[in-house]
């Protein structure tokens, strides 16, 4: 059976800002972000983390899930 709805669906451009993954409780929020389709893009704006390792962790995770991740610091 062919799922015409998902086949004809256009990719979505999502946006989120100020993840602050180093703050208590924010890392699980980042881990919960998934696209509706593997073709979806994500704009990540603002502060992702306070340290380089936090920024790298978050962007690496999101890059594995979304077709394209655009970071606007």
N, CA, C, O and CB atoms as a CASP TS submission, in Angstrom:
PFRMAT TS
TARGET T0000
AUTHOR 0000-0000-0000
METHOD Language model
MODEL 1
PARENT N/A
ATOM      1  N   UNK     1       0.841  -1.178   0.000  1.00  0.00           N
ATOM      2  CA  UNK     1       0.000   0.000   0.000  1.00  0.00           C
ATOM      3  C   UNK     1       0.890   1.246   0.000  1.00  0.00           C
ATOM      4  O   UNK     1       1.852   1.327   0.764  1.00  0.00           O
ATOM      5  CB  UNK     1      -0.959  -0.005   1.222  1.00  0.00           C
ATOM      6  N   UNK     2       0.572   2.195  -0.842  1.00  0.00           N
ATOM      7  CA  UNK     2       1.342   3.439  -0.941  1.00  0.00           C
ATOM      8  C   UNK     2       0.687   4.503  -0.077  1.00  0.00           C
ATOM      9  O   UNK     2      -0.521   4.727  -0.154  1.00  0.00           O
ATOM     10  CB  UNK     2       1.445   3.920  -2.415  1.00  0.00           C
ATOM     11  N   UNK     3       1.490   5.148   0.737  1.00  0.00           N
ATOM     12  CA  UNK     3       0.999   6.244   1.573  1.00  0.00           C
ATOM     13  C   UNK     3       1.134   7.541   0.782  1.00  0.00           C
ATOM     14  O   UNK     3       2.170   8.205   0.834  1.00  0.00           O
ATOM     15  CB  UNK     3       1.785   6.326   2.933  1.00  0.00           C
ATOM     16  N   UNK     4       0.079   7.897   0.049  1.00  0.00           N
ATOM     17  CA  UNK     4       0.122   9.085  -0.814  1.00  0.00           C
ATOM     18  C   UNK     4       0.323  10.365  -0.026  1.00  0.00           C
ATOM     19  O   UNK     4       0.962  11.301  -0.507  1.00  0.00           O
ATOM     20  CB  UNK     4      -1.152   9.188  -1.623  1.00  0.00           C
ATOM     21  N   UNK     5      -0.219  10.411   1.181  1.00  0.00           N
ATOM     22  CA  UNK     5      -0.099  11.634   1.986  1.00  0.00           C
ATOM     23  C   UNK     5       1.361  11.953   2.295  1.00  0.00           C
ATOM     24  O   UNK     5       1.782  13.099   2.141  1.00  0.00           O
ATOM     25  CB  UNK     5      -0.892  11.493   3.293  1.00  0.00           C
ATOM     26  N   UNK     6       2.140  10.966   2.728  1.00  0.00           N
ATOM     27  CA  UNK     6       3.537  11.230   3.069  1.00  0.00           C
ATOM     28  C   UNK     6       4.389  11.410   1.810  1.00  0.00           C
ATOM     29  O   UNK     6       5.356  12.172   1.823  1.00  0.00           O
ATOM     30  CB  UNK     6       4.100  10.089   3.927  1.00  0.00           C
ATOM     31  N   UNK     7       4.039  10.719   0.732  1.00  0.00           N
ATOM     32  CA  UNK     7       4.811  10.847  -0.501  1.00  0.00           C
ATOM     33  C   UNK     7       4.653  12.237  -1.110  1.00  0.00           C
ATOM     34  O   UNK     7       5.608  12.776  -1.669  1.00  0.00           O
ATOM     35  CB  UNK     7       4.381   9.780  -1.510  1.00  0.00           C
ATOM     36  N   UNK     8       3.471  12.819  -1.012  1.00  0.00           N
ATOM     37  CA  UNK     8       3.197  14.118  -1.608  1.00  0.00           C
ATOM     38  C   UNK     8       3.468  15.280  -0.656  1.00  0.00           C
ATOM     39  O   UNK     8       3.322  16.441  -1.039  1.00  0.00           O
ATOM     40  CB  UNK     8       1.769  14.169  -2.070  1.00  0.00           C
ATOM     41  N   UNK     9       3.853  14.984   0.554  1.00  0.00           N
ATOM     42  CA  UNK     9       4.060  16.022   1.558  1.00  0.00           C
ATOM     43  C   UNK     9       5.319  16.820   1.280  1.00  0.00           C
ATOM     44  O   UNK     9       6.358  16.249   0.948  1.00  0.00           O
ATOM     45  CB  UNK     9       4.131  15.410   2.945  1.00  0.00           C
ATOM     46  N   UNK    10       5.235  18.120   1.411  1.00  0.00           N
ATOM     47  CA  UNK    10       6.388  18.997   1.240  1.00  0.00           C
ATOM     48  C   UNK    10       7.207  19.017   2.539  1.00  0.00           C
ATOM     49  O   UNK    10       6.645  18.899   3.628  1.00  0.00           O
ATOM     50  CB  UNK    10       5.935  20.439   0.847  1.00  0.00           C
ATOM     51  N   UNK    11       8.518  19.164   2.424  1.00  0.00           N
ATOM     52  CA  UNK    11       9.334  19.288   3.637  1.00  0.00           C
ATOM     53  C   UNK    11       8.924  20.518   4.445  1.00  0.00           C
ATOM     54  O   UNK    11       8.428  21.502   3.897  1.00  0.00           O
ATOM     55  CB  UNK    11      10.830  19.366   3.275  1.00  0.00           C
ATOM     56  N   UNK    12       9.140  20.441   5.738  1.00  0.00           N
ATOM     57  CA  UNK    12       8.816  21.543   6.647  1.00  0.00           C
ATOM     58  C   UNK    12      10.115  22.201   7.087  1.00  0.00           C
ATOM     59  O   UNK    12      11.113  21.523   7.330  1.00  0.00           O
ATOM     60  CB  UNK    12       7.996  21.043   7.884  1.00  0.00           C
ATOM     61  N   UNK    13      10.096  23.523   7.186  1.00  0.00           N
ATOM     62  CA  UNK    13      11.209  24.275   7.741  1.00  0.00           C
ATOM     63  C   UNK    13      10.840  24.638   9.174  1.00  0.00           C
ATOM     64  O   UNK    13       9.973  25.481   9.408  1.00  0.00           O
ATOM     65  CB  UNK    13      11.530  25.554   6.883  1.00  0.00           C
ATOM     66  N   UNK    14      11.508  23.994  10.133  1.00  0.00           N
ATOM     67  CA  UNK    14      11.274  24.224  11.548  1.00  0.00           C
ATOM     68  C   UNK    14      12.275  25.262  12.051  1.00  0.00           C
ATOM     69  O   UNK    14      13.320  25.473  11.435  1.00  0.00           O
ATOM     70  CB  UNK    14      11.389  22.900  12.356  1.00  0.00           C
ATOM     71  N   UNK    15      11.955  25.902  13.158  1.00  0.00           N
ATOM     72  CA  UNK    15      12.894  26.842  13.775  1.00  0.00           C
ATOM     73  C   UNK    15      12.762  26.756  15.293  1.00  0.00           C
ATOM     74  O   UNK    15      11.667  26.598  15.832  1.00  0.00           O
ATOM     75  CB  UNK    15      12.637  28.301  13.279  1.00  0.00           C
ATOM     76  N   UNK    16      13.900  26.863  15.962  1.00  0.00           N
ATOM     77  CA  UNK    16      13.937  26.858  17.420  1.00  0.00           C
ATOM     78  C   UNK    16      15.076  27.776  17.843  1.00  0.00           C
ATOM     79  O   UNK    16      16.032  27.976  17.094  1.00  0.00           O
ATOM     80  CB  UNK    16      14.125  25.400  17.996  1.00  0.00           C
ATOM     81  N   UNK    17      14.970  28.331  19.042  1.00  0.00           N
ATOM     82  CA  UNK    17      16.046  29.218  19.487  1.00  0.00           C
ATOM     83  C   UNK    17      16.375  28.989  20.951  1.00  0.00           C
ATOM     84  O   UNK    17      15.572  28.473  21.729  1.00  0.00           O
ATOM     85  CB  UNK    17      15.664  30.679  19.261  1.00  0.00           C
ATOM     86  N   UNK    18      17.595  29.396  21.292  1.00  0.00           N
ATOM     87  CA  UNK    18      18.074  29.424  22.675  1.00  0.00           C
ATOM     88  C   UNK    18      17.880  28.104  23.413  1.00  0.00           C
ATOM     89  O   UNK    18      17.182  28.033  24.424  1.00  0.00           O
ATOM     90  CB  UNK    18      17.374  30.518  23.428  1.00  0.00           C
ATOM     91  N   UNK    19      18.514  27.063  22.882  1.00  0.00           N
ATOM     92  CA  UNK    19      18.422  25.735  23.505  1.00  0.00           C
ATOM     93  C   UNK    19      19.125  25.669  24.861  1.00  0.00           C
ATOM     94  O   UNK    19      18.664  24.954  25.750  1.00  0.00           O
ATOM     95  CB  UNK    19      19.015  24.687  22.578  1.00  0.00           C
ATOM     96  N   UNK    20      20.215  26.387  25.039  1.00  0.00           N
ATOM     97  CA  UNK    20      20.969  26.406  26.302  1.00  0.00           C
ATOM     98  C   UNK    20      21.108  25.001  26.886  1.00  0.00           C
ATOM     99  O   UNK    20      20.655  24.734  27.999  1.00  0.00           O
ATOM    100  CB  UNK    20      20.281  27.331  27.321  1.00  0.00           C
ATOM    101  N   UNK    21      21.735  24.113  26.129  1.00  0.00           N
ATOM    102  CA  UNK    21      21.812  22.706  26.531  1.00  0.00           C
ATOM    103  C   UNK    21      22.586  22.466  27.824  1.00  0.00           C
ATOM    104  O   UNK    21      22.462  21.394  28.416  1.00  0.00           O
ATOM    105  CB  UNK    21      22.441  21.912  25.435  1.00  0.00           C
ATOM    106  N   UNK    22      23.370  23.422  28.272  1.00  0.00           N
ATOM    107  CA  UNK    22      24.097  23.270  29.527  1.00  0.00           C
ATOM    108  C   UNK    22      23.251  23.528  30.755  1.00  0.00           C
ATOM    109  O   UNK    22      23.671  23.202  31.865  1.00  0.00           O
ATOM    110  CB  UNK    22      25.265  24.184  29.541  1.00  0.00           C
ATOM    111  N   UNK    23      22.084  24.096  30.591  1.00  0.00           N
ATOM    112  CA  UNK    23      21.210  24.385  31.730  1.00  0.00           C
ATOM    113  C   UNK    23      20.395  23.146  32.098  1.00  0.00           C
ATOM    114  O   UNK    23      19.988  22.378  31.226  1.00  0.00           O
ATOM    115  CB  UNK    23      20.270  25.572  31.410  1.00  0.00           C
ATOM    116  N   UNK    24      20.169  22.967  33.359  1.00  0.00           N
ATOM    117  CA  UNK    24      19.423  21.816  33.868  1.00  0.00           C
ATOM    118  C   UNK    24      18.067  21.702  33.178  1.00  0.00           C
ATOM    119  O   UNK    24      17.305  22.667  33.121  1.00  0.00           O
ATOM    120  CB  UNK    24      19.235  21.924  35.389  1.00  0.00           C
ATOM    121  N   UNK    25      17.780  20.528  32.662  1.00  0.00           N
ATOM    122  CA  UNK    25      16.482  20.266  32.048  1.00  0.00           C
ATOM    123  C   UNK    25      16.393  20.573  30.566  1.00  0.00           C
ATOM    124  O   UNK    25      15.431  20.164  29.915  1.00  0.00           O
ATOM    125  CB  UNK    25      15.456  21.040  32.746  1.00  0.00           C
ATOM    126  N   UNK    26      17.368  21.282  30.011  1.00  0.00           N
ATOM    127  CA  UNK    26      17.273  21.654  28.600  1.00  0.00           C
ATOM    128  C   UNK    26      17.817  20.585  27.648  1.00  0.00           C
ATOM    129  O   UNK    26      17.382  20.508  26.499  1.00  0.00           O
ATOM    130  CB  UNK    26      18.011  22.944  28.373  1.00  0.00           C
ATOM    131  N   UNK    27      18.745  19.773  28.102  1.00  0.00           N
ATOM    132  CA  UNK    27      19.297  18.724  27.245  1.00  0.00           C
ATOM    133  C   UNK    27      18.212  17.722  26.810  1.00  0.00           C
ATOM    134  O   UNK    27      18.176  17.347  25.638  1.00  0.00           O
ATOM    135  CB  UNK    27      20.431  17.989  27.979  1.00  0.00           C
ATOM    136  N   UNK    28      17.330  17.279  27.718  1.00  0.00           N
ATOM    137  CA  UNK    28      16.254  16.371  27.285  1.00  0.00           C
ATOM    138  C   UNK    28      15.308  17.009  26.267  1.00  0.00           C
ATOM    139  O   UNK    28      14.742  16.310  25.427  1.00  0.00           O
ATOM    140  CB  UNK    28      15.455  15.911  28.489  1.00  0.00           C
ATOM    141  N   UNK    29      15.138  18.306  26.336  1.00  0.00           N
ATOM    142  CA  UNK    29      14.299  18.994  25.345  1.00  0.00           C
ATOM    143  C   UNK    29      14.950  18.874  23.973  1.00  0.00           C
ATOM    144  O   UNK    29      14.275  18.584  22.985  1.00  0.00           O
ATOM    145  CB  UNK    29      14.090  20.497  25.727  1.00  0.00           C
ATOM    146  N   UNK    30      16.251  19.097  23.910  1.00  0.00           N
ATOM    147  CA  UNK    30      16.971  18.964  22.643  1.00  0.00           C
ATOM    148  C   UNK    30      16.896  17.523  22.145  1.00  0.00           C
ATOM    149  O   UNK    30      16.712  17.290  20.950  1.00  0.00           O
ATOM    150  CB  UNK    30      18.446  19.404  22.804  1.00  0.00           C
ATOM    151  N   UNK    31      17.037  16.567  23.040  1.00  0.00           N
ATOM    152  CA  UNK    31      16.972  15.150  22.654  1.00  0.00           C
ATOM    153  C   UNK    31      15.593  14.757  22.146  1.00  0.00           C
ATOM    154  O   UNK    31      15.463  13.753  21.446  1.00  0.00           O
ATOM    155  CB  UNK    31      17.350  14.267  23.834  1.00  0.00           C
ATOM    156  N   UNK    32      14.572  15.515  22.478  1.00  0.00           N
ATOM    157  CA  UNK    32      13.205  15.179  22.068  1.00  0.00           C
ATOM    158  C   UNK    32      12.832  15.746  20.696  1.00  0.00           C
ATOM    159  O   UNK    32      11.730  15.493  20.208  1.00  0.00           O
ATOM    160  CB  UNK    32      12.226  15.686  23.102  1.00  0.00           C
ATOM    161  N   UNK    33      13.721  16.501  20.074  1.00  0.00           N
ATOM    162  CA  UNK    33      13.407  17.134  18.787  1.00  0.00           C
ATOM    163  C   UNK    33      13.607  16.153  17.637  1.00  0.00           C
ATOM    164  O   UNK    33      14.706  15.642  17.424  1.00  0.00           O
ATOM    165  CB  UNK    33      14.282  18.384  18.571  1.00  0.00           C
ATOM    166  N   UNK    34      12.534  15.899  16.904  1.00  0.00           N
ATOM    167  CA  UNK    34      12.558  15.034  15.735  1.00  0.00           C
ATOM    168  C   UNK    34      11.771  15.690  14.612  1.00  0.00           C
ATOM    169  O   UNK    34      10.782  16.378  14.865  1.00  0.00           O
ATOM    170  CB  UNK    34      11.984  13.634  16.066  1.00  0.00           C
ATOM    171  N   UNK    35      12.202  15.485  13.375  1.00  0.00           N
ATOM    172  CA  UNK    35      11.428  16.020  12.248  1.00  0.00           C
ATOM    173  C   UNK    35      10.178  15.183  12.004  1.00  0.00           C
ATOM    174  O   UNK    35      10.091  14.033  12.435  1.00  0.00           O
ATOM    175  CB  UNK    35      12.292  16.066  10.973  1.00  0.00           C
ATOM    176  N   UNK    36       9.219  15.771  11.312  1.00  0.00           N
ATOM    177  CA  UNK    36       8.024  15.023  10.904  1.00  0.00           C
ATOM    178  C   UNK    36       8.367  14.120   9.719  1.00  0.00           C
ATOM    179  O   UNK    36       7.695  13.117   9.477  1.00  0.00           O
ATOM    180  CB  UNK    36       6.858  15.994  10.533  1.00  0.00           C
ATOM    181  N   UNK    37       9.418  14.485   8.986  1.00  0.00           N
ATOM    182  CA  UNK    37       9.873  13.735   7.821  1.00  0.00           C
ATOM    183  C   UNK    37      11.386  13.870   7.734  1.00  0.00           C
ATOM    184  O   UNK    37      11.930  14.881   8.179  1.00  0.00           O
ATOM    185  CB  UNK    37       9.184  14.239   6.509  1.00  0.00           C
ATOM    186  N   UNK    38      12.079  12.893   7.180  1.00  0.00           N
ATOM    187  CA  UNK    38      13.532  13.010   7.053  1.00  0.00           C
ATOM    188  C   UNK    38      13.969  14.133   6.107  1.00  0.00           C
ATOM    189  O   UNK    38      15.151  14.475   6.062  1.00  0.00           O
ATOM    190  CB  UNK    38      14.102  11.701   6.570  1.00  0.00           C
ATOM    191  N   UNK    39      13.033  14.706   5.358  1.00  0.00           N
ATOM    192  CA  UNK    39      13.349  15.809   4.445  1.00  0.00           C
ATOM    193  C   UNK    39      13.238  17.177   5.109  1.00  0.00           C
ATOM    194  O   UNK    39      13.572  18.184   4.484  1.00  0.00           O
ATOM    195  CB  UNK    39      12.435  15.758   3.244  1.00  0.00           C
ATOM    196  N   UNK    40      12.782  17.242   6.340  1.00  0.00           N
ATOM    197  CA  UNK    40      12.587  18.519   7.032  1.00  0.00           C
ATOM    198  C   UNK    40      13.915  19.186   7.382  1.00  0.00           C
ATOM    199  O   UNK    40      14.915  18.516   7.642  1.00  0.00           O
ATOM    200  CB  UNK    40      11.766  18.308   8.300  1.00  0.00           C
ATOM    201  N   UNK    41      13.902  20.503   7.384  1.00  0.00           N
ATOM    202  CA  UNK    41      15.058  21.320   7.755  1.00  0.00           C
ATOM    203  C   UNK    41      14.795  21.957   9.102  1.00  0.00           C
ATOM    204  O   UNK    41      13.645  22.097   9.518  1.00  0.00           O
ATOM    205  CB  UNK    41      15.353  22.404   6.684  1.00  0.00           C
ATOM    206  N   UNK    42      15.876  22.348   9.792  1.00  0.00           N
ATOM    207  CA  UNK    42      15.762  23.009  11.093  1.00  0.00           C
ATOM    208  C   UNK    42      16.700  24.208  11.159  1.00  0.00           C
ATOM    209  O   UNK    42      17.890  24.098  10.863  1.00  0.00           O
ATOM    210  CB  UNK    42      16.074  22.020  12.236  1.00  0.00           C
ATOM    211  N   UNK    43      16.150  25.356  11.553  1.00  0.00           N
ATOM    212  CA  UNK    43      16.956  26.534  11.859  1.00  0.00           C
ATOM    213  C   UNK    43      17.120  26.577  13.373  1.00  0.00           C
ATOM    214  O   UNK    43      16.134  26.566  14.110  1.00  0.00           O
ATOM    215  CB  UNK    43      16.294  27.861  11.307  1.00  0.00           C
ATOM    216  N   UNK    44      18.356  26.626  13.830  1.00  0.00           N
ATOM    217  CA  UNK    44      18.666  26.736  15.253  1.00  0.00           C
ATOM    218  C   UNK    44      19.259  28.132  15.462  1.00  0.00           C
ATOM    219  O   UNK    44      20.349  28.428  14.972  1.00  0.00           O
ATOM    220  CB  UNK    44      19.665  25.591  15.734  1.00  0.00           C
ATOM    221  N   UNK    45      18.549  28.972  16.180  1.00  0.00           N
ATOM    222  CA  UNK    45      18.986  30.349  16.383  1.00  0.00           C
ATOM    223  C   UNK    45      19.390  30.568  17.840  1.00  0.00           C
ATOM    224  O   UNK    45      18.915  29.882  18.744  1.00  0.00           O
ATOM    225  CB  UNK    45      17.874  31.336  15.979  1.00  0.00           C
ATOM    226  N   UNK    46      20.263  31.525  18.038  1.00  0.00           N
ATOM    227  CA  UNK    46      20.625  31.929  19.393  1.00  0.00           C
ATOM    228  C   UNK    46      21.596  30.990  20.068  1.00  0.00           C
ATOM    229  O   UNK    46      22.378  30.299  19.415  1.00  0.00           O
ATOM    230  CB  UNK    46      19.406  32.042  20.225  1.00  0.00           C
ATOM    231  N   UNK    47      21.534  30.977  21.387  1.00  0.00           N
ATOM    232  CA  UNK    47      22.484  30.224  22.214  1.00  0.00           C
ATOM    233  C   UNK    47      22.118  28.750  22.270  1.00  0.00           C
ATOM    234  O   UNK    47      21.078  28.375  22.811  1.00  0.00           O
ATOM    235  CB  UNK    47      22.536  30.802  23.630  1.00  0.00           C
ATOM    236  N   UNK    48      22.985  27.920  21.705  1.00  0.00           N
ATOM    237  CA  UNK    48      22.803  26.472  21.762  1.00  0.00           C
ATOM    238  C   UNK    48      23.360  25.941  23.069  1.00  0.00           C
ATOM    239  O   UNK    48      22.763  25.063  23.693  1.00  0.00           O
ATOM    240  CB  UNK    48      23.483  25.779  20.562  1.00  0.00           C
ATOM    241  N   UNK    49      24.486  26.461  23.480  1.00  0.00           N
ATOM    242  CA  UNK    49      25.138  26.062  24.720  1.00  0.00           C
ATOM    243  C   UNK    49      26.153  27.113  25.107  1.00  0.00           C
ATOM    244  O   UNK    49      26.454  28.023  24.335  1.00  0.00           O
ATOM    245  CB  UNK    49      25.809  24.682  24.580  1.00  0.00           C
ATOM    246  N   UNK    50      26.669  26.979  26.295  1.00  0.00           N
ATOM    247  CA  UNK    50      27.654  27.937  26.788  1.00  0.00           C
ATOM    248  C   UNK    50      29.089  27.498  26.498  1.00  0.00           C
ATOM    249  O   UNK    50      30.010  28.314  26.495  1.00  0.00           O
ATOM    250  CB  UNK    50      27.473  28.139  28.278  1.00  0.00           C
ATOM    251  N   UNK    51      29.265  26.201  26.254  1.00  0.00           N
ATOM    252  CA  UNK    51      30.594  25.661  25.974  1.00  0.00           C
ATOM    253  C   UNK    51      30.605  25.023  24.583  1.00  0.00           C
ATOM    254  O   UNK    51      29.565  24.621  24.062  1.00  0.00           O
ATOM    255  CB  UNK    51      31.009  24.624  27.057  1.00  0.00           C
ATOM    256  N   UNK    52      31.774  24.939  24.006  1.00  0.00           N
ATOM    257  CA  UNK    52      31.921  24.373  22.667  1.00  0.00           C
ATOM    258  C   UNK    52      31.418  22.938  22.605  1.00  0.00           C
ATOM    259  O   UNK    52      30.768  22.560  21.630  1.00  0.00           O
ATOM    260  CB  UNK    52      33.375  24.430  22.228  1.00  0.00           C
ATOM    261  N   UNK    53      31.702  22.133  23.620  1.00  0.00           N
ATOM    262  CA  UNK    53      31.262  20.733  23.599  1.00  0.00           C
ATOM    263  C   UNK    53      29.738  20.624  23.636  1.00  0.00           C
ATOM    264  O   UNK    53      29.179  19.702  23.042  1.00  0.00           O
ATOM    265  CB  UNK    53      31.867  19.968  24.782  1.00  0.00           C
ATOM    266  N   UNK    54      29.065  21.533  24.314  1.00  0.00           N
ATOM    267  CA  UNK    54      27.594  21.527  24.342  1.00  0.00           C
ATOM    268  C   UNK    54      27.020  21.882  22.971  1.00  0.00           C
ATOM    269  O   UNK    54      26.055  21.272  22.512  1.00  0.00           O
ATOM    270  CB  UNK    54      27.069  22.515  25.406  1.00  0.00           C
ATOM    271  N   UNK    55      27.621  22.864  22.337  1.00  0.00           N
ATOM    272  CA  UNK    55      27.179  23.278  21.003  1.00  0.00           C
ATOM    273  C   UNK    55      27.389  22.139  20.008  1.00  0.00           C
ATOM    274  O   UNK    55      26.493  21.807  19.231  1.00  0.00           O
ATOM    275  CB  UNK    55      27.939  24.548  20.541  1.00  0.00           C
ATOM    276  N   UNK    56      28.567  21.553  20.041  1.00  0.00           N
ATOM    277  CA  UNK    56      28.886  20.444  19.129  1.00  0.00           C
ATOM    278  C   UNK    56      27.932  19.274  19.345  1.00  0.00           C
ATOM    279  O   UNK    56      27.425  18.703  18.379  1.00  0.00           O
ATOM    280  CB  UNK    56      30.344  19.980  19.328  1.00  0.00           C
ATOM    281  N   UNK    57      27.684  18.912  20.603  1.00  0.00           N
ATOM    282  CA  UNK    57      26.780  17.801  20.907  1.00  0.00           C
ATOM    283  C   UNK    57      25.394  18.043  20.302  1.00  0.00           C
ATOM    284  O   UNK    57      24.846  17.174  19.625  1.00  0.00           O
ATOM    285  CB  UNK    57      26.668  17.602  22.432  1.00  0.00           C
ATOM    286  N   UNK    58      24.836  19.222  20.550  1.00  0.00           N
ATOM    287  CA  UNK    58      23.479  19.519  20.087  1.00  0.00           C
ATOM    288  C   UNK    58      23.397  19.547  18.564  1.00  0.00           C
ATOM    289  O   UNK    58      22.485  18.959  17.982  1.00  0.00           O
ATOM    290  CB  UNK    58      23.009  20.854  20.656  1.00  0.00           C
ATOM    291  N   UNK    59      24.333  20.220  17.920  1.00  0.00           N
ATOM    292  CA  UNK    59      24.275  20.323  16.462  1.00  0.00           C
ATOM    293  C   UNK    59      24.535  18.975  15.797  1.00  0.00           C
ATOM    294  O   UNK    59      23.915  18.668  14.779  1.00  0.00           O
ATOM    295  CB  UNK    59      25.286  21.354  15.963  1.00  0.00           C
ATOM    296  N   UNK    60      25.429  18.171  16.341  1.00  0.00           N
ATOM    297  CA  UNK    60      25.661  16.823  15.805  1.00  0.00           C
ATOM    298  C   UNK    60      24.401  15.968  15.916  1.00  0.00           C
ATOM    299  O   UNK    60      24.028  15.275  14.969  1.00  0.00           O
ATOM    300  CB  UNK    60      26.828  16.140  16.547  1.00  0.00           C
ATOM    301  N   UNK    61      23.753  16.022  17.071  1.00  0.00           N
ATOM    302  CA  UNK    61      22.520  15.256  17.277  1.00  0.00           C
ATOM    303  C   UNK    61      21.451  15.670  16.263  1.00  0.00           C
ATOM    304  O   UNK    61      20.833  14.818  15.625  1.00  0.00           O
ATOM    305  CB  UNK    61      21.995  15.455  18.716  1.00  0.00           C
ATOM    306  N   UNK    62      21.242  16.952  16.120  1.00  0.00           N
ATOM    307  CA  UNK    62      20.188  17.451  15.232  1.00  0.00           C
ATOM    308  C   UNK    62      20.520  17.194  13.767  1.00  0.00           C
ATOM    309  O   UNK    62      19.621  16.931  12.968  1.00  0.00           O
ATOM    310  CB  UNK    62      19.970  18.945  15.460  1.00  0.00           C
ATOM    311  N   UNK    63      21.800  17.267  13.403  1.00  0.00           N
ATOM    312  CA  UNK    63      22.210  16.982  12.017  1.00  0.00           C
ATOM    313  C   UNK    63      21.907  15.544  11.622  1.00  0.00           C
ATOM    314  O   UNK    63      21.645  15.268  10.451  1.00  0.00           O
ATOM    315  CB  UNK    63      23.702  17.258  11.838  1.00  0.00           C
ATOM    316  N   UNK    64      21.939  14.632  12.574  1.00  0.00           N
ATOM    317  CA  UNK    64      21.636  13.231  12.280  1.00  0.00           C
ATOM    318  C   UNK    64      20.146  13.016  12.026  1.00  0.00           C
ATOM    319  O   UNK    64      19.761  12.020  11.413  1.00  0.00           O
ATOM    320  CB  UNK    64      22.098  12.341  13.427  1.00  0.00           C
ATOM    321  N   UNK    65      19.307  13.939  12.490  1.00  0.00           N
ATOM    322  CA  UNK    65      17.863  13.765  12.413  1.00  0.00           C
ATOM    323  C   UNK    65      17.206  14.563  11.287  1.00  0.00           C
ATOM    324  O   UNK    65      16.236  14.104  10.683  1.00  0.00           O
ATOM    325  CB  UNK    65      17.248  14.153  13.716  1.00  0.00           C
ATOM    326  N   UNK    66      17.727  15.738  11.009  1.00  0.00           N
ATOM    327  CA  UNK    66      17.114  16.635  10.020  1.00  0.00           C
ATOM    328  C   UNK    66      17.940  16.623   8.734  1.00  0.00           C
ATOM    329  O   UNK    66      19.151  16.408   8.766  1.00  0.00           O
ATOM    330  CB  UNK    66      16.998  18.085  10.580  1.00  0.00           C
ATOM    331  N   UNK    67      17.275  16.855   7.609  1.00  0.00           N
ATOM    332  CA  UNK    67      17.969  16.878   6.313  1.00  0.00           C
ATOM    333  C   UNK    67      19.012  17.981   6.276  1.00  0.00           C
ATOM    334  O   UNK    67      20.084  17.804   5.697  1.00  0.00           O
ATOM    335  CB  UNK    67      16.966  17.068   5.165  1.00  0.00           C
ATOM    336  N   UNK    68      18.713  19.101   6.880  1.00  0.00           N
ATOM    337  CA  UNK    68      19.642  20.234   6.921  1.00  0.00           C
ATOM    338  C   UNK    68      19.407  20.976   8.220  1.00  0.00           C
ATOM    339  O   UNK    68      18.265  21.207   8.618  1.00  0.00           O
ATOM    340  CB  UNK    68      19.456  21.186   5.685  1.00  0.00           C
ATOM    341  N   UNK    69      20.503  21.351   8.884  1.00  0.00           N
ATOM    342  CA  UNK    69      20.438  22.174  10.096  1.00  0.00           C
ATOM    343  C   UNK    69      21.226  23.446   9.825  1.00  0.00           C
ATOM    344  O   UNK    69      22.388  23.399   9.419  1.00  0.00           O
ATOM    345  CB  UNK    69      21.003  21.407  11.358  1.00  0.00           C
ATOM    346  N   UNK    70      20.581  24.576  10.053  1.00  0.00           N
ATOM    347  CA  UNK    70      21.205  25.877   9.854  1.00  0.00           C
ATOM    348  C   UNK    70      21.309  26.546  11.213  1.00  0.00           C
ATOM    349  O   UNK    70      20.294  26.793  11.865  1.00  0.00           O
ATOM    350  CB  UNK    70      20.397  26.760   8.842  1.00  0.00           C
ATOM    351  N   UNK    71      22.522  26.841  11.641  1.00  0.00           N
ATOM    352  CA  UNK    71      22.730  27.487  12.942  1.00  0.00           C
ATOM    353  C   UNK    71      22.991  28.968  12.726  1.00  0.00           C
ATOM    354  O   UNK    71      23.880  29.354  11.966  1.00  0.00           O
ATOM    355  CB  UNK    71      23.911  26.830  13.716  1.00  0.00           C
ATOM    356  N   UNK    72      22.214  29.778  13.397  1.00  0.00           N
ATOM    357  CA  UNK    72      22.369  31.231  13.364  1.00  0.00           C
ATOM    358  C   UNK    72      22.660  31.667  14.794  1.00  0.00           C
ATOM    359  O   UNK    72      21.732  31.863  15.580  1.00  0.00           O
ATOM    360  CB  UNK    72      21.081  31.956  12.779  1.00  0.00           C
ATOM    361  N   UNK    73      23.962  31.825  15.149  1.00  0.00           N
ATOM    362  CA  UNK    73      24.310  32.140  16.543  1.00  0.00           C
ATOM    363  C   UNK    73      23.759  33.476  17.026  1.00  0.00           C
ATOM    364  O   UNK    73      23.981  33.857  18.175  1.00  0.00           O
ATOM    365  CB  UNK    73      25.802  32.142  16.701  1.00  0.00           C
TER
END
